Amino acid sequence: MQITAAMVKELRERSGAGMMECKKALTEVGGDVEAGIEWLRKQGLAKADKKASRVAAEGRIALAETAGRAVLVEINCETDFVAKDENFVAFCDRIAQAALDAGATDVETLATVQIDGQSVDERRQTLIAKIGENIQLRRMINVSADAIGAYLHGSRIGVVVALEGGDADLGRDLAMHIAAMKPPYISADDVPADVIENERGIFAAQVAESGKPAEIIAKMVEGKLRKALAEITLLGQPFVKDGDTTVESLLKKHAAKVTAFTRFEVGEGIEKKEENFAAEVMAQVQASK
C-alpha cells in the first residue's frame, strides 16, 4: 500500500512522533493509522526500557495550584537542552495539573492518572521515544492548607508553604524566602536532638581553650548554639526582603503560622555525570540513531 503524505501527517498529529517514525510505522502496519499509533506506542515502551538506566539529573519543577491546594512535581531528563524543549515543558505543566486535578499524592499514583485516555506513564514513554532521552517522574508533593504560598524560581527551584492564618501574598513571600535561604527546619523545636548535640560539642571544643570560667564557657556555647539554630531555621532567619526583621516576627505581625513547607531543586541528591558541551551534543546525536 502506498503511504501518502496525508497519512503521515495524520499520524504525526495524533501521535506527536517524528515524520520518519510515522512513515516507518505506517509501512510496518500497511497504512492503518490506528495500528500505526499502537506500533509507535510499543516502540516507545521499548525505547523507554533501554534508556531507563541512564542518569536523568536535569529537568524541571512544575507547579499547579488552586485555592487551598498546590502540587509540585520534579520531572527529570538527561540534558539541559531537553529541559528547555517545548514538548518537555508542555509535558511537565500538563502532568502537574493532572496531579492537582486527580488528587495524586505520590509519583506511583500519578503515573496511573489518565489524560485523554492515556496514562501519565504512557505519555512519558511516548515522549522518551520522541525526544530520545530518559525521562523520569522523580517526586511530588500535594499540599492542602488554610492558606498556600507557592513560588517557582525559573524552572529549577519550587517551594510550597502551608499556613494557618495569613494569606497567599504572605505565603508567596515566605516561599521566595525559602527558595533563596534553604532553611532545613521551621523552628528550633524541629531540629533533631543529635544535630543539636553535635553542634554543642563543636562549639564547646572551640571555646575550651579560652581560659574563661566554666560558667562563662557554658554561656558562650549556648550563645553560639542559639545563633547556629537561628541560621538553619525558617523562624530564626532574617526575612530576605527585610533584613531588619526575622521571619518569626513577620509571622507574628500577620497572626500566621507555618505548618509545613517543601523545597524542590532539580537534581539535588542525584549523582550527575559531568559532560562538556561537545560530549552532550554527541550523546544527543548517538541517542537519535
Contacts in CASP RR format, 6 or more apart in sequence:
PFRMAT RR
TARGET T0000
AUTHOR 0000-0000-0000
METHOD contacts of the structure
MODEL  1
MQITAAMVKELRERSGAGMMECKKALTEVGGDVEAGIEWLRKQGLAKADK
KASRVAAEGRIALAETAGRAVLVEINCETDFVAKDENFVAFCDRIAQAAL
DAGATDVETLATVQIDGQSVDERRQTLIAKIGENIQLRRMINVSADAIGA
YLHGSRIGVVVALEGGDADLGRDLAMHIAAMKPPYISADDVPADVIENER
GIFAAQVAESGKPAEIIAKMVEGKLRKALAEITLLGQPFVKDGDTTVESL
LKKHAAKVTAFTRFEVGEGIEKKEENFAAEVMAQVQASK
1 30 0 8 1.000
1 31 0 8 1.000
3 23 0 8 1.000
3 26 0 8 1.000
3 27 0 8 1.000
3 30 0 8 1.000
3 31 0 8 1.000
7 26 0 8 1.000
7 31 0 8 1.000
7 33 0 8 1.000
8 19 0 8 1.000
8 22 0 8 1.000
8 23 0 8 1.000
8 26 0 8 1.000
10 33 0 8 1.000
11 17 0 8 1.000
11 22 0 8 1.000
11 25 0 8 1.000
11 26 0 8 1.000
11 33 0 8 1.000
11 36 0 8 1.000
11 37 0 8 1.000
11 40 0 8 1.000
12 18 0 8 1.000
12 19 0 8 1.000
12 22 0 8 1.000
14 33 0 8 1.000
14 37 0 8 1.000
15 22 0 8 1.000
15 36 0 8 1.000
15 37 0 8 1.000
15 40 0 8 1.000
15 126 0 8 1.000
16 126 0 8 1.000
16 130 0 8 1.000
17 25 0 8 1.000
17 40 0 8 1.000
17 126 0 8 1.000
17 129 0 8 1.000
17 130 0 8 1.000
18 130 0 8 1.000
21 40 0 8 1.000
21 43 0 8 1.000
21 129 0 8 1.000
22 36 0 8 1.000
22 40 0 8 1.000
25 36 0 8 1.000
25 37 0 8 1.000
25 39 0 8 1.000
25 40 0 8 1.000
25 43 0 8 1.000
26 32 0 8 1.000
26 33 0 8 1.000
26 36 0 8 1.000
28 36 0 8 1.000
28 39 0 8 1.000
29 35 0 8 1.000
29 36 0 8 1.000
29 38 0 8 1.000
29 39 0 8 1.000
40 126 0 8 1.000
40 129 0 8 1.000
41 122 0 8 1.000
41 125 0 8 1.000
41 126 0 8 1.000
43 129 0 8 1.000
44 125 0 8 1.000
44 126 0 8 1.000
44 128 0 8 1.000
44 129 0 8 1.000
45 125 0 8 1.000
47 125 0 8 1.000
47 128 0 8 1.000
47 129 0 8 1.000
47 132 0 8 1.000
48 124 0 8 1.000
48 125 0 8 1.000
48 128 0 8 1.000
48 129 0 8 1.000
48 134 0 8 1.000
51 128 0 8 1.000
51 132 0 8 1.000
51 133 0 8 1.000
51 134 0 8 1.000
51 287 0 8 1.000
52 134 0 8 1.000
53 134 0 8 1.000
54 78 0 8 1.000
54 133 0 8 1.000
54 134 0 8 1.000
55 78 0 8 1.000
55 134 0 8 1.000
55 270 0 8 1.000
55 271 0 8 1.000
55 272 0 8 1.000
55 273 0 8 1.000
56 76 0 8 1.000
56 77 0 8 1.000
56 78 0 8 1.000
56 133 0 8 1.000
56 134 0 8 1.000
56 135 0 8 1.000
56 136 0 8 1.000
56 138 0 8 1.000
56 270 0 8 1.000
57 76 0 8 1.000
57 78 0 8 1.000
57 266 0 8 1.000
57 267 0 8 1.000
57 270 0 8 1.000
57 271 0 8 1.000
57 272 0 8 1.000
58 76 0 8 1.000
58 77 0 8 1.000
58 78 0 8 1.000
58 79 0 8 1.000
58 80 0 8 1.000
58 82 0 8 1.000
58 83 0 8 1.000
58 266 0 8 1.000
58 267 0 8 1.000
59 74 0 8 1.000
59 75 0 8 1.000
59 76 0 8 1.000
59 77 0 8 1.000
59 80 0 8 1.000
59 82 0 8 1.000
59 83 0 8 1.000
59 88 0 8 1.000
59 92 0 8 1.000
59 155 0 8 1.000
59 156 0 8 1.000
59 266 0 8 1.000
59 267 0 8 1.000
60 74 0 8 1.000
60 75 0 8 1.000
60 83 0 8 1.000
60 88 0 8 1.000
60 89 0 8 1.000
60 92 0 8 1.000
60 155 0 8 1.000
60 156 0 8 1.000
60 266 0 8 1.000
61 72 0 8 1.000
61 73 0 8 1.000
61 74 0 8 1.000
61 152 0 8 1.000
61 155 0 8 1.000
61 156 0 8 1.000
61 157 0 8 1.000
61 158 0 8 1.000
61 264 0 8 1.000
61 265 0 8 1.000
61 266 0 8 1.000
62 72 0 8 1.000
62 73 0 8 1.000
62 74 0 8 1.000
62 75 0 8 1.000
62 92 0 8 1.000
62 93 0 8 1.000
62 95 0 8 1.000
62 96 0 8 1.000
62 155 0 8 1.000
63 70 0 8 1.000
63 71 0 8 1.000
63 72 0 8 1.000
63 96 0 8 1.000
63 150 0 8 1.000
63 152 0 8 1.000
63 158 0 8 1.000
63 160 0 8 1.000
64 70 0 8 1.000
64 71 0 8 1.000
64 93 0 8 1.000
64 96 0 8 1.000
64 97 0 8 1.000
64 99 0 8 1.000
64 100 0 8 1.000
65 71 0 8 1.000
65 100 0 8 1.000
65 148 0 8 1.000
65 150 0 8 1.000
66 100 0 8 1.000
68 144 0 8 1.000
68 145 0 8 1.000
68 146 0 8 1.000
68 147 0 8 1.000
68 148 0 8 1.000
69 100 0 8 1.000
69 142 0 8 1.000
69 143 0 8 1.000
69 144 0 8 1.000
69 148 0 8 1.000
70 100 0 8 1.000
70 142 0 8 1.000
70 143 0 8 1.000
70 148 0 8 1.000
70 149 0 8 1.000
70 150 0 8 1.000
70 160 0 8 1.000
71 96 0 8 1.000
71 99 0 8 1.000
71 100 0 8 1.000
71 103 0 8 1.000
71 104 0 8 1.000
71 140 0 8 1.000
71 141 0 8 1.000
71 142 0 8 1.000
71 143 0 8 1.000
72 96 0 8 1.000
72 140 0 8 1.000
72 141 0 8 1.000
72 150 0 8 1.000
72 158 0 8 1.000
72 159 0 8 1.000
72 160 0 8 1.000
72 262 0 8 1.000
72 264 0 8 1.000
73 92 0 8 1.000
73 95 0 8 1.000
73 96 0 8 1.000
73 99 0 8 1.000
73 107 0 8 1.000
73 110 0 8 1.000
73 137 0 8 1.000
73 139 0 8 1.000
73 140 0 8 1.000
74 137 0 8 1.000
74 138 0 8 1.000
74 139 0 8 1.000
74 140 0 8 1.000
74 264 0 8 1.000
74 266 0 8 1.000
74 267 0 8 1.000
75 88 0 8 1.000
75 91 0 8 1.000
75 92 0 8 1.000
75 95 0 8 1.000
75 135 0 8 1.000
75 136 0 8 1.000
75 137 0 8 1.000
75 138 0 8 1.000
76 134 0 8 1.000
76 135 0 8 1.000
76 136 0 8 1.000
76 138 0 8 1.000
76 266 0 8 1.000
76 267 0 8 1.000
76 270 0 8 1.000
77 83 0 8 1.000
77 88 0 8 1.000
77 131 0 8 1.000
77 133 0 8 1.000
77 134 0 8 1.000
77 135 0 8 1.000
78 133 0 8 1.000
78 134 0 8 1.000
78 283 0 8 1.000
79 133 0 8 1.000
79 280 0 8 1.000
79 283 0 8 1.000
79 284 0 8 1.000
81 280 0 8 1.000
81 284 0 8 1.000
82 88 0 8 1.000
82 131 0 8 1.000
82 133 0 8 1.000
83 155 0 8 1.000
83 266 0 8 1.000
85 131 0 8 1.000
87 127 0 8 1.000
87 130 0 8 1.000
87 131 0 8 1.000
88 127 0 8 1.000
88 131 0 8 1.000
88 135 0 8 1.000
89 155 0 8 1.000
91 123 0 8 1.000
91 124 0 8 1.000
91 127 0 8 1.000
91 135 0 8 1.000
94 115 0 8 1.000
94 123 0 8 1.000
95 110 0 8 1.000
95 120 0 8 1.000
95 123 0 8 1.000
95 137 0 8 1.000
98 104 0 8 1.000
98 110 0 8 1.000
98 113 0 8 1.000
98 115 0 8 1.000
98 120 0 8 1.000
99 110 0 8 1.000
99 113 0 8 1.000
99 140 0 8 1.000
99 142 0 8 1.000
100 142 0 8 1.000
102 109 0 8 1.000
102 110 0 8 1.000
102 113 0 8 1.000
103 142 0 8 1.000
104 110 0 8 1.000
104 113 0 8 1.000
104 140 0 8 1.000
104 142 0 8 1.000
105 140 0 8 1.000
105 142 0 8 1.000
106 140 0 8 1.000
107 137 0 8 1.000
107 138 0 8 1.000
107 139 0 8 1.000
107 140 0 8 1.000
110 120 0 8 1.000
110 137 0 8 1.000
110 140 0 8 1.000
111 119 0 8 1.000
111 120 0 8 1.000
111 121 0 8 1.000
111 124 0 8 1.000
111 137 0 8 1.000
112 119 0 8 1.000
112 120 0 8 1.000
112 121 0 8 1.000
113 119 0 8 1.000
113 120 0 8 1.000
114 120 0 8 1.000
115 123 0 8 1.000
118 126 0 8 1.000
120 137 0 8 1.000
121 137 0 8 1.000
124 135 0 8 1.000
124 136 0 8 1.000
124 137 0 8 1.000
127 135 0 8 1.000
128 134 0 8 1.000
128 135 0 8 1.000
132 287 0 8 1.000
132 288 0 8 1.000
133 287 0 8 1.000
138 267 0 8 1.000
139 264 0 8 1.000
141 160 0 8 1.000
141 262 0 8 1.000
141 264 0 8 1.000
143 160 0 8 1.000
143 162 0 8 1.000
143 260 0 8 1.000
143 262 0 8 1.000
144 162 0 8 1.000
145 162 0 8 1.000
145 163 0 8 1.000
145 164 0 8 1.000
145 259 0 8 1.000
145 260 0 8 1.000
146 163 0 8 1.000
146 164 0 8 1.000
146 165 0 8 1.000
146 166 0 8 1.000
147 162 0 8 1.000
147 163 0 8 1.000
147 164 0 8 1.000
147 165 0 8 1.000
147 166 0 8 1.000
147 167 0 8 1.000
147 168 0 8 1.000
147 170 0 8 1.000
147 171 0 8 1.000
147 256 0 8 1.000
148 160 0 8 1.000
148 161 0 8 1.000
148 162 0 8 1.000
148 163 0 8 1.000
148 168 0 8 1.000
148 171 0 8 1.000
149 159 0 8 1.000
149 160 0 8 1.000
149 161 0 8 1.000
149 162 0 8 1.000
149 163 0 8 1.000
149 168 0 8 1.000
149 170 0 8 1.000
149 171 0 8 1.000
149 172 0 8 1.000
149 174 0 8 1.000
149 175 0 8 1.000
150 158 0 8 1.000
150 159 0 8 1.000
150 160 0 8 1.000
150 161 0 8 1.000
150 171 0 8 1.000
150 172 0 8 1.000
150 175 0 8 1.000
151 158 0 8 1.000
151 159 0 8 1.000
151 172 0 8 1.000
151 175 0 8 1.000
151 176 0 8 1.000
151 178 0 8 1.000
151 179 0 8 1.000
152 158 0 8 1.000
153 159 0 8 1.000
153 176 0 8 1.000
153 179 0 8 1.000
153 180 0 8 1.000
155 266 0 8 1.000
156 265 0 8 1.000
156 266 0 8 1.000
157 179 0 8 1.000
157 263 0 8 1.000
157 264 0 8 1.000
157 265 0 8 1.000
157 266 0 8 1.000
158 175 0 8 1.000
158 179 0 8 1.000
158 263 0 8 1.000
158 264 0 8 1.000
158 265 0 8 1.000
159 175 0 8 1.000
159 176 0 8 1.000
159 178 0 8 1.000
159 179 0 8 1.000
159 261 0 8 1.000
159 262 0 8 1.000
159 263 0 8 1.000
159 264 0 8 1.000
160 175 0 8 1.000
160 261 0 8 1.000
160 262 0 8 1.000
161 171 0 8 1.000
161 174 0 8 1.000
161 175 0 8 1.000
161 178 0 8 1.000
161 258 0 8 1.000
161 260 0 8 1.000
161 261 0 8 1.000
162 258 0 8 1.000
162 259 0 8 1.000
162 260 0 8 1.000
162 261 0 8 1.000
163 170 0 8 1.000
163 171 0 8 1.000
163 174 0 8 1.000
163 256 0 8 1.000
163 257 0 8 1.000
163 258 0 8 1.000
163 259 0 8 1.000
164 256 0 8 1.000
164 257 0 8 1.000
164 259 0 8 1.000
165 254 0 8 1.000
165 255 0 8 1.000
165 256 0 8 1.000
165 257 0 8 1.000
166 254 0 8 1.000
166 255 0 8 1.000
166 256 0 8 1.000
167 254 0 8 1.000
170 250 0 8 1.000
170 254 0 8 1.000
170 256 0 8 1.000
173 239 0 8 1.000
173 241 0 8 1.000
173 250 0 8 1.000
174 234 0 8 1.000
174 247 0 8 1.000
174 250 0 8 1.000
174 258 0 8 1.000
174 261 0 8 1.000
175 261 0 8 1.000
176 240 0 8 1.000
176 241 0 8 1.000
177 234 0 8 1.000
177 237 0 8 1.000
177 239 0 8 1.000
177 240 0 8 1.000
177 241 0 8 1.000
177 247 0 8 1.000
178 234 0 8 1.000
178 261 0 8 1.000
178 263 0 8 1.000
179 263 0 8 1.000
180 240 0 8 1.000
181 237 0 8 1.000
181 240 0 8 1.000
182 263 0 8 1.000
183 232 0 8 1.000
183 233 0 8 1.000
183 234 0 8 1.000
183 237 0 8 1.000
184 232 0 8 1.000
185 191 0 8 1.000
185 232 0 8 1.000
185 233 0 8 1.000
185 234 0 8 1.000
186 233 0 8 1.000
186 234 0 8 1.000
186 235 0 8 1.000
186 258 0 8 1.000
186 260 0 8 1.000
186 261 0 8 1.000
187 233 0 8 1.000
187 234 0 8 1.000
187 235 0 8 1.000
187 236 0 8 1.000
188 229 0 8 1.000
188 233 0 8 1.000
188 235 0 8 1.000
190 233 0 8 1.000
191 229 0 8 1.000
191 232 0 8 1.000
191 233 0 8 1.000
196 225 0 8 1.000
196 229 0 8 1.000
199 225 0 8 1.000
199 228 0 8 1.000
199 229 0 8 1.000
200 221 0 8 1.000
200 225 0 8 1.000
201 221 0 8 1.000
203 220 0 8 1.000
203 221 0 8 1.000
203 224 0 8 1.000
203 225 0 8 1.000
203 228 0 8 1.000
204 217 0 8 1.000
204 221 0 8 1.000
206 224 0 8 1.000
207 217 0 8 1.000
207 220 0 8 1.000
207 221 0 8 1.000
207 224 0 8 1.000
208 217 0 8 1.000
210 217 0 8 1.000
210 220 0 8 1.000
211 217 0 8 1.000
212 220 0 8 1.000
229 236 0 8 1.000
230 236 0 8 1.000
230 237 0 8 1.000
230 246 0 8 1.000
231 237 0 8 1.000
234 247 0 8 1.000
234 258 0 8 1.000
234 261 0 8 1.000
235 246 0 8 1.000
235 247 0 8 1.000
235 248 0 8 1.000
235 251 0 8 1.000
235 258 0 8 1.000
236 246 0 8 1.000
236 247 0 8 1.000
236 248 0 8 1.000
237 246 0 8 1.000
237 247 0 8 1.000
238 244 0 8 1.000
238 245 0 8 1.000
238 246 0 8 1.000
238 247 0 8 1.000
239 245 0 8 1.000
239 246 0 8 1.000
239 247 0 8 1.000
239 249 0 8 1.000
239 250 0 8 1.000
242 250 0 8 1.000
251 257 0 8 1.000
251 258 0 8 1.000
275 283 0 8 1.000
END
